[in-house]
Amino acid sequence: MSELSPQDDKVVEDVDAQEPSPSADRERTTAQLEEEGDIAADYIEELLDITDLDGDIDIDARDGRAYVSVNSSQDSNLRLLSKPETVTALQELARIAVQAKTGSFSRLILDVGGSRETREAELARLVERAAERLEEGAASVALPPMSSYERKLVHDLVAAKGLTSESEGEGRDRHTVITAA
């Protein structure tokens, strides 16, 4: 099995170790997702105020998740919070704030300054390189560990290329293995 290392594309782990399995997840109503988004947005807004950072917060509910985006129309120092590790930490804190108020686990997604779009582009490059390795004769290619959300994105990218993928491992070691169809 060929393995892509984090150094191959400066991949940063984004692990949601406490995220329950999909079978443990229950469908939430749009109103519940909007409530989660509102709670998370309030938490992030307080953080922005404390740190004296400017940002506009947008809330959306789709695909069974609340999405909270923080952007700035001006050249601000918001980019300080848009590093993948920082976004992951803030997302976890926002999820904890939601859980403290609602009593149930949240699968909300936080995006700061387009960090999710940047990460999706990184994952697309990683999948492209894995496909090239398969074309060169590798039987399979293992990607670095990543969160369930990122693995879902990878599975979608892999399927679009006509390849197959499967998640393997447990907890922080859970990763995607790509093979030819």
Buried (B, 14 or more C-beta within 10 A) or exposed (E): EBBBEEEBBEBBBBBBEEBEEEEEBEEBEEEBBBBBBBBBBBBBEEBBEEEEBEBEBEBBBEEEBBBBBBBBEEEEEBBEBBBBEEBBEBBBBBBBBBBEBBEEBBBBBBBBBBBBEBBBEBBBEBBEBBBEBBEEEBEBBBBBBBBBBBBBBBBEBBEEBEBBBEBEEEEEEBBBBBBEE
